[in-house]
Amino acid sequence: MSAREISRLVVPGRGQSVWLVLLSSAAMAFLAVFALALSVTASQLAGNWSTALARTATIRLSAPPAEMDAQTAFVLEVLRTTPGIAGARVMVSDEQAALLEPWLGPDLPLDALPLPRLIEVTETPEGPDRQGLRLRLAAEAPGAVFDDHTRWRRPLAEAAARLRAFALVSLGLIGGVTAAIIVLAASAALASNGQVIRVLRLVGARDRFIALAFVRRISGRAFAGAMAGTALGIGALLLVPEAGGSVHLLSGLGFSGAGWLLPLAIPPLAMVLAWMASMATAFQVLRGVT
């Protein structure tokens, strides 16, 4: 009798255990696609934001109206003669209004508000001596504050690390739940076929041979279910709108380029997990069948 024939005898082709393995594998694979996409997207966004902020800085200049132009000219001259500064420009009022619009609305009367003048600074890859630049500005233009966006980059890095950790924990929980469900399904299938197992032993079949025949079929079902769930997950990600404008993180959830190959690793991993869980369960149940 071949291993395939024994699989058909020991593992039922229909019933609750069959659907339990298929549906649980599909559902867990679907969730795993989204957890993986969340981790990748968070890493990419944090990297893009950090790169964009790493070589830029801002100087906020507060001074009496009569001295504003003179101090602005001095700050620009300081920046021009500072090594590590690639360029600097004064932001116009329309740009400042665009920055404040998300918080204060589109009809902000900038002329009536004592807003500081903003100077956008672009750094070279080496960057300037920030402490020396701050001291130089403080000596000649006390109202100038140099902001290298460190306070913005640090929260982004921390948020990305937490999101990645959350995604990894989610993947671990998904794998644990999948293994638990497969263990339950495997135990039920083997326990309900105790008489068949006794007959197979009488004709000379060893426990390892019976277990392997059983595990192959369970693993195949887990792989098929995970394939379906992964396909559904990828399809759902393709329906998520592209990131752009003022959209939030979830609007750009997904993969890019070769990253779309990452979800294809989920079905093989589900099959390996099912193989390990069902193999351990099979030997445990077979030891109890006399």
C-alpha positions as CSV (number, residue, x, y, z in Angstrom):
1,M,0.0,0.0,0.0
2,S,1.5,3.4,-1.0
3,A,1.8,6.4,1.2
4,R,-0.8,8.2,-0.8
5,E,-3.3,5.4,-0.2
6,I,-2.6,5.4,3.5
7,S,-3.0,9.2,3.6
8,R,-6.5,8.7,2.1
9,L,-7.3,6.1,4.8
10,V,-5.9,7.9,7.8
11,V,-6.8,11.5,6.9
12,P,-10.4,12.1,5.9
13,G,-11.0,13.8,2.5
14,R,-14.0,15.6,3.8
15,G,-15.2,16.9,7.1
16,Q,-14.5,19.5,9.7
17,S,-10.8,18.8,10.0
18,V,-10.3,19.4,6.3
19,W,-12.1,22.7,6.3
20,L,-10.4,23.7,9.6
21,V,-6.9,23.4,8.1
22,L,-7.8,25.0,4.8
23,L,-9.7,28.0,6.2
24,S,-7.4,28.6,9.1
25,S,-4.4,28.6,6.8
26,A,-6.1,30.9,4.4
27,A,-7.2,33.4,7.1
28,M,-3.8,33.4,8.8
29,A,-2.0,33.9,5.5
30,F,-4.3,36.8,4.7
31,L,-3.4,38.5,8.0
32,A,0.3,37.7,7.6
33,V,0.3,39.6,4.2
34,F,-1.0,42.7,5.9
35,A,1.4,42.4,8.9
36,L,4.3,42.0,6.5
37,A,3.1,45.0,4.4
38,L,2.8,47.1,7.6
39,S,6.4,46.3,8.6
40,V,7.8,47.0,5.1
41,T,5.8,50.2,4.6
42,A,6.7,51.6,8.0
43,S,10.4,51.0,7.3
44,Q,10.2,52.6,3.9
45,L,8.3,55.7,5.1
46,A,10.5,56.2,8.1
47,G,13.6,55.9,5.8
48,N,12.2,58.3,3.3
49,W,11.3,60.9,5.9
50,S,14.6,60.6,7.8
51,T,16.5,61.0,4.5
52,A,14.5,64.0,3.6
53,L,15.1,65.6,7.0
54,A,18.7,64.5,7.4
55,R,20.2,67.1,5.0
56,T,17.8,70.0,5.8
57,A,17.5,72.4,8.6
58,T,15.6,75.5,9.5
59,I,16.5,78.8,11.1
60,R,13.7,80.7,12.9
61,L,14.5,84.4,13.1
62,S,12.6,86.6,15.5
63,A,13.6,90.3,15.6
64,P,11.9,93.7,15.7
65,P,10.5,94.7,12.3
66,A,13.1,97.4,11.8
67,E,16.0,94.9,12.3
68,M,14.5,91.9,10.6
69,D,16.0,92.5,7.1
70,A,19.5,93.3,8.5
71,Q,19.5,90.3,10.7
72,T,18.3,88.1,7.9
73,A,21.1,89.3,5.7
74,F,23.6,88.6,8.5
75,V,22.3,85.0,9.0
76,L,22.5,84.4,5.2
77,E,26.0,85.6,5.2
78,V,26.9,83.4,8.1
79,L,25.4,80.4,6.4
80,R,27.2,81.2,3.1
81,T,30.6,81.2,4.9
82,T,29.9,78.1,7.0
83,P,31.5,74.8,5.7
84,G,28.9,72.1,5.3
85,I,26.1,74.4,4.2
86,A,25.1,73.8,0.6
87,G,22.6,76.6,0.4
88,A,20.0,78.7,2.2
89,R,16.9,80.7,1.2
90,V,14.3,82.7,2.9
91,M,10.8,81.2,2.8
92,V,8.1,83.5,1.5
93,S,4.9,84.1,3.3
94,D,2.9,81.8,1.0
95,E,5.2,78.9,2.0
96,Q,4.7,79.7,5.7
97,A,1.0,79.8,5.2
98,A,1.0,76.4,3.5
99,L,2.9,75.0,6.5
100,L,0.4,76.4,9.0
101,E,-2.7,75.7,7.0
102,P,-3.3,72.1,8.3
103,W,-3.5,73.5,11.9
104,L,-4.8,77.0,11.5
105,G,-6.9,76.8,8.4
106,P,-6.5,78.4,4.9
107,D,-7.7,81.9,5.8
108,L,-4.8,82.7,8.2
109,P,-4.1,86.5,8.3
110,L,-0.3,86.3,8.3
111,D,0.1,90.0,8.2
112,A,-1.6,90.4,11.6
113,L,0.6,87.7,13.3
114,P,4.1,88.3,14.6
115,L,5.5,85.2,12.9
116,P,9.2,84.5,12.8
117,R,11.0,84.5,9.5
118,L,12.0,81.1,8.3
119,I,15.2,80.3,6.5
120,E,15.5,76.9,4.8
121,V,19.0,75.4,5.0
122,T,20.4,72.6,2.8
123,E,23.4,70.8,4.2
124,T,26.1,68.9,2.4
125,P,26.5,65.1,3.1
126,E,29.2,66.0,5.6
127,G,27.1,68.6,7.3
128,P,28.2,71.6,9.3
129,D,29.6,72.0,12.8
130,R,26.1,72.5,14.3
131,Q,27.3,73.5,17.8
132,G,29.7,76.1,16.3
133,L,27.0,77.4,14.0
134,R,24.6,77.8,16.9
135,L,27.2,79.7,19.0
136,R,28.0,82.0,16.0
137,L,24.4,82.8,15.4
138,A,23.7,83.4,19.1
139,A,26.6,85.9,19.3
140,E,25.4,88.0,16.4
141,A,21.7,87.2,16.0
142,P,20.2,86.2,19.3
143,G,16.8,85.8,17.8
144,A,18.0,83.1,15.3
145,V,17.3,79.5,16.3
146,F,19.0,76.7,14.3
147,D,16.8,73.6,14.1
148,D,18.4,70.5,12.5
149,H,15.2,68.5,12.8
150,T,16.7,66.0,15.3
151,R,13.5,66.1,17.3
152,W,11.6,65.1,14.2
153,R,13.9,62.3,13.1
154,R,14.1,60.6,16.5
155,P,10.3,60.1,16.9
156,L,10.2,58.7,13.3
157,A,12.9,56.2,14.0
158,E,11.2,55.1,17.3
159,A,7.8,54.9,15.6
160,A,9.3,52.7,12.8
161,A,11.0,50.4,15.3
162,R,7.8,50.0,17.2
163,L,5.7,49.3,14.1
164,R,8.3,46.7,12.9
165,A,8.2,45.1,16.4
166,F,4.4,45.1,16.3
167,A,4.4,43.5,12.9
168,L,6.9,40.8,14.0
169,V,4.9,40.0,17.1
170,S,1.7,39.8,14.9
171,L,3.5,37.4,12.6
172,G,4.6,35.3,15.5
173,L,1.0,35.2,16.9
174,I,-0.3,34.3,13.5
175,G,2.1,31.4,13.3
176,G,1.3,30.2,16.8
177,V,-2.5,30.3,16.2
178,T,-2.0,28.4,12.9
179,A,0.1,25.8,14.5
180,A,-2.4,25.4,17.4
181,I,-5.3,24.9,14.9
182,I,-3.4,22.4,12.9
183,V,-2.5,20.5,16.0
184,L,-6.2,20.3,16.9
185,A,-7.2,19.2,13.4
186,A,-4.4,16.6,13.3
187,S,-5.4,15.2,16.7
188,A,-9.0,14.9,15.7
189,A,-8.2,13.3,12.4
190,L,-5.9,10.7,13.9
191,A,-8.0,10.0,16.9
192,S,-11.1,9.3,14.8
193,N,-9.1,6.8,12.7
194,G,-7.7,4.7,15.5
195,Q,-9.1,1.5,14.1
196,V,-7.5,2.1,10.7
197,I,-4.1,2.7,12.4
198,R,-4.4,-0.6,14.3
199,V,-5.0,-2.4,11.0
200,L,-2.1,-0.8,9.3
201,R,0.1,-1.8,12.2
202,L,-1.1,-5.4,11.9
203,V,0.0,-5.5,8.2
204,G,3.5,-4.2,9.1
205,A,3.2,-0.4,8.7
206,R,5.5,1.4,11.1
207,D,4.4,4.6,13.0
208,R,6.9,6.7,11.0
209,F,5.4,5.6,7.7
210,I,1.9,6.3,8.9
211,A,2.8,9.6,10.3
212,L,4.6,10.8,7.2
213,A,1.6,9.8,5.0
214,F,-0.6,11.8,7.3
215,V,1.7,14.8,7.5
216,R,2.0,15.0,3.8
217,R,-1.7,15.5,3.3
218,I,-2.1,18.0,6.2
219,S,0.8,20.0,4.9
220,G,-0.6,20.0,1.4
221,R,-3.9,21.4,2.7
222,A,-2.1,24.1,4.7
223,F,-0.1,25.1,1.6
224,A,-3.3,25.3,-0.5
225,G,-5.1,27.4,2.1
226,A,-2.1,29.7,2.5
227,M,-1.9,30.2,-1.2
228,A,-5.5,31.2,-1.4
229,G,-5.1,33.6,1.6
230,T,-1.9,35.1,0.2
231,A,-3.6,35.7,-3.1
232,L,-6.5,37.4,-1.4
233,G,-4.2,39.5,0.7
234,I,-2.2,40.7,-2.3
235,G,-5.4,41.5,-4.1
236,A,-6.7,43.5,-1.1
237,L,-3.4,45.5,-1.0
238,L,-3.7,46.3,-4.6
239,L,-7.0,48.0,-3.9
240,V,-5.5,50.3,-1.2
241,P,-5.1,53.8,-2.7
242,E,-1.6,55.0,-3.5
243,A,0.0,57.4,-1.0
244,G,0.1,61.0,-2.0
245,G,-0.7,64.5,-0.9
246,S,-1.9,64.5,2.7
247,V,-2.8,60.9,3.0
248,H,-1.8,58.9,6.0
249,L,0.3,55.8,6.5
250,L,-2.4,53.2,5.7
251,S,-3.2,54.9,2.4
252,G,0.2,53.8,1.1
253,L,0.2,50.3,2.7
254,G,1.8,47.8,0.4
255,F,5.0,46.7,-1.3
256,S,7.1,48.2,-4.1
257,G,9.2,46.6,-6.8
258,A,10.7,43.3,-5.8
259,G,9.1,43.7,-2.4
260,W,5.9,42.1,-3.9
261,L,7.8,38.8,-3.9
262,L,7.9,38.8,-0.1
263,P,4.4,37.5,0.4
264,L,5.2,34.5,-1.8
265,A,7.3,33.2,1.0
266,I,4.2,32.8,3.2
267,P,2.7,29.6,1.7
268,P,6.0,27.7,1.9
269,L,6.5,28.8,5.5
270,A,2.9,27.8,6.3
271,M,3.6,24.4,4.8
272,V,6.7,24.0,6.9
273,L,4.9,25.1,10.0
274,A,2.1,22.6,9.3
275,W,4.6,19.8,8.7
276,M,6.3,20.4,12.0
277,A,3.1,20.8,14.0
278,S,1.4,17.8,12.5
279,M,4.5,15.6,12.7
280,A,4.8,16.2,16.4
281,T,1.1,15.6,16.9
282,A,1.1,12.5,14.8
283,F,3.7,10.7,16.9
284,Q,2.1,11.8,20.1
285,V,-1.3,10.4,19.0
286,L,0.2,7.3,17.6
287,R,1.9,6.5,20.9
288,G,-1.5,6.6,22.5
289,V,-3.1,4.2,20.0
290,T,-2.7,0.6,21.1
